[in-house]
Amino acid sequence: MTTVPSPCINWCDINPENGFCRGCYRTLTEIADWSELSNPEKLEVWALLETRKPQAPQ
């Protein structure tokens, strides 16, 4: 079985205004839990990332 890749781009900086990483748009909890998530759960996180990008000012 193939593992869903991490969205991490090695730019780890949490935006204090919304709690999203400015690099991958995950929350600290999603980042910390990533290795424990199932593939379907990882895909759910991936689906949220696109909706977060416009909400995450750089």
C-alpha positions in Angstrom: 0.0 0.0 0.0 1.3 3.5 -0.9 1.4 6.1 1.9 -0.1 9.5 1.3 2.8 12.0 1.2 3.1 14.8 3.6 2.3 18.3 2.4 5.3 19.7 4.2 7.5 22.0 2.2 10.1 22.5 5.0 8.9 26.1 5.7 7.5 25.6 9.2 6.0 28.8 10.6 2.7 28.9 12.4 0.6 32.0 11.6 -0.7 33.2 15.0 -3.8 34.7 13.4 -5.3 31.5 12.2 -3.1 28.6 13.6 -2.1 27.3 10.1 1.5 26.6 9.0 2.5 29.2 6.4 4.2 26.4 4.4 1.7 23.5 4.3 -1.4 25.1 5.9 -1.8 22.3 8.4 -2.5 22.9 12.1 0.0 22.0 14.8 -2.2 19.0 15.7 -2.4 17.8 12.1 1.4 18.1 11.8 2.1 16.3 15.1 -0.4 13.5 14.3 0.5 13.0 10.6 2.6 9.9 11.1 -0.3 8.2 13.0 -3.1 9.1 10.6 -4.5 6.5 8.2 -4.4 7.2 4.5 -8.0 8.2 4.4 -7.4 10.6 7.3 -4.4 12.1 5.5 -6.5 12.6 2.3 -9.1 14.4 4.5 -6.4 16.8 5.7 -5.2 17.3 2.1 -8.7 18.2 1.0 -8.8 20.9 3.7 -5.5 22.5 2.6 -6.9 24.1 -0.5 -9.7 25.8 1.4 -7.2 27.2 3.9 -4.8 28.8 1.5 -6.8 31.9 0.7 -7.5 32.3 4.5 -3.9 32.1 5.4 -2.3 35.5 4.7 1.4 35.5 4.4 
